[in-house]
């Protein structure tokens, strides 16, 4: 059977959701639809508007189907999210927004239950960023409704279930700072058994498994072929990693950018991970542990540049470098490599200089994350930051390693998700490093000054 060429990818990020039609032969998006992904701030707690997203997905699939024969559907979403289904396949509770502070109200009790970092590779995170903490709080706060839960589905698999009617679990979402998975054992963690949740976890399936064809009602509503396969799907950062993980046999790092900046090291230096600095063990689509670190860089950039436009000049760059206008961490507290440090400026930036310094700050935070996980080799930058030349140049100066911006596509998540359908992950990705470029010494000196200032405030 020929590999699918036109793959529809459902890509739900924390800030925006999109539906992309990917030509799998050339690994490019040929059509894209987008919508904001806003939480509903209503009882019983802030939750994702899955009904609106579902309408967007179905309308988009129908629009794509009018122009092209969609041959497969793949799914990728943000992490720290699960759907709790009842026996009829309906939501027993709304899909919790992980930025809600409800789980913090029972944090002490949860801390006594959660497995150690050595078992799960999961750092303790605030709010609902640990999926186990979410589920524990939901069970405590809504016992009657939780008693009706029959399945706990990671978020990508919830959408796969909506399309196919098949319930599944998958390791990239289970292994993403959830407390629910043991990467070394490749099995659920002790927490799952202690809480009696194992029976609620659907069968494990690989990210690229075809769960089944779309449901008849989906075919009728969208005009898709009733035999269109639905893939199990995967976590978004792991979707960005997958093409490079398969294609590149040497050491490399992948920086997946969006609301979160997630750094992942493949074949890097062995280095103990520091759970207090938001390092973690991700689990790749191949089931392998991947040392990772992250911070909320996309959200920070939005906060820093709101109302400023996108204009800066070379003179702005020169002044920021010469006068050491520094932004020190952290703009978004509670996560990242400096979770308890409050952001502060050194110097007085104008609008253009603020844009420049913000890009430098994000690059230096990324370089810090890469160092924390022992990353080595080429640095592949996926997503929006791949188009930011200031970010790329400062990241290269701070690390002394080649930076490969993947700016031919808007995101690497859709490519990775689409490749699940082809069985040829990575065959189109470049495998050679670029020629070494001399490090810009002004940038390198700025990076040194930033690190020194950070060391002083975080001492």
KADAJO-V980343 format. One record per backbone hydrogen bond with DSSP energy under -0.5 kcal/mol. NH is the residue of the N-H (numbers start at 0). CO is the residue of the C=O. Records with the same first field share a line. If there is no record, write none. Layout:
NH = CO, CO
//
This chain:
3 = 420
6 = 4, 21
7 = 5, 71
8 = 6, 19
9 = 7, 73
10 = 8, 17
11 = 9, 75
12 = 10, 15
16 = 34
17 = 10
18 = 32
19 = 8
20 = 30
21 = 6, 19
22 = 27
23 = 4, 21
25 = 22
26 = 22
27 = 22
29 = 20
30 = 20
32 = 18
34 = 16
36 = 14
37 = 35
39 = 46
40 = 38
41 = 39
44 = 41
46 = 39
47 = 94
48 = 37
49 = 47
52 = 48
53 = 49
54 = 50
55 = 51
56 = 52
57 = 53
58 = 54
59 = 55
60 = 56
61 = 57
62 = 58
63 = 59
64 = 60
65 = 61
66 = 62, 63
67 = 63
69 = 67
70 = 5
71 = 5
72 = 228
73 = 7
75 = 9
76 = 233
77 = 11
82 = 152
83 = 92
84 = 82, 150
85 = 89
88 = 85
91 = 83
92 = 83
95 = 93
96 = 45
97 = 95
99 = 96
103 = 100
104 = 100, 101
105 = 102
106 = 103
109 = 105
110 = 106
111 = 107
112 = 108, 109
113 = 109
118 = 115
119 = 115
120 = 116
122 = 120
124 = 122
125 = 333
127 = 97
128 = 125
130 = 128, 176
131 = 177
132 = 129
133 = 129
134 = 130
135 = 131
136 = 132
137 = 133
138 = 134
139 = 135
140 = 136
141 = 137
142 = 139
145 = 141
146 = 142
147 = 144
148 = 145
149 = 84
150 = 84
151 = 199
152 = 82, 150
154 = 80
157 = 153
158 = 154
159 = 155
160 = 156
161 = 157
162 = 158
163 = 159
164 = 160
168 = 202
172 = 169
173 = 169
174 = 170
175 = 172
176 = 174
181 = 186
182 = 180
185 = 181
186 = 181
188 = 179
191 = 188
192 = 188
193 = 189
194 = 190
195 = 192
196 = 191
197 = 191
199 = 196
200 = 196, 197
201 = 151, 199
204 = 168
208 = 205
210 = 208, 229
211 = 229
213 = 227
214 = 162
217 = 214
218 = 214
219 = 215
220 = 216
221 = 217
222 = 218
227 = 224
228 = 70
229 = 211
230 = 72, 228
231 = 208
232 = 206
233 = 74
235 = 76
238 = 234
239 = 235
240 = 236
241 = 237
242 = 238
243 = 240
244 = 240
245 = 241
246 = 242
247 = 243
248 = 246
251 = 265
252 = 377
253 = 263
254 = 379
255 = 253, 261
256 = 254, 381
257 = 259
260 = 294
261 = 255, 259
262 = 260, 292
263 = 253
264 = 290
265 = 251
266 = 264
268 = 373
274 = 272
276 = 273
277 = 274
278 = 273
279 = 291
280 = 120
281 = 279, 289
283 = 287
286 = 283
289 = 281
291 = 279
292 = 262
293 = 277
294 = 260
296 = 294
297 = 257, 258
298 = 258
299 = 295
300 = 296
301 = 297
302 = 298
303 = 299
304 = 300
305 = 301
307 = 304
310 = 307
316 = 312
317 = 313
318 = 314
319 = 315
320 = 316
321 = 317
322 = 318
324 = 319
325 = 323, 345
327 = 325, 343
332 = 330
333 = 338
334 = 331
338 = 335
340 = 337
342 = 329
343 = 327
345 = 325
346 = 344
348 = 346
353 = 349
354 = 350
355 = 351
356 = 352
357 = 353
358 = 354
359 = 355
360 = 356
361 = 357
362 = 358
363 = 359
364 = 360
365 = 361
366 = 362
367 = 363
368 = 364
369 = 365
370 = 366
371 = 367
372 = 368
373 = 370
374 = 369
377 = 250
378 = 401
379 = 252, 377
380 = 378, 403
381 = 254, 379
385 = 382
386 = 383
387 = 384
388 = 386
391 = 387
392 = 388
393 = 389
394 = 390
395 = 391
396 = 392
397 = 393
398 = 394
399 = 395
403 = 378
404 = 402
405 = 380
406 = 404
408 = 405
415 = 411
416 = 412
417 = 413
418 = 414
419 = 415, 416
420 = 417
421 = 418
422 = 418
423 = 418
426 = 423
428 = 425
440 = 438
443 = 439
444 = 440
445 = 441
446 = 442
447 = 443
448 = 444
449 = 445
450 = 446
451 = 447
452 = 448
453 = 449
454 = 450
455 = 451
456 = 452
457 = 453
//
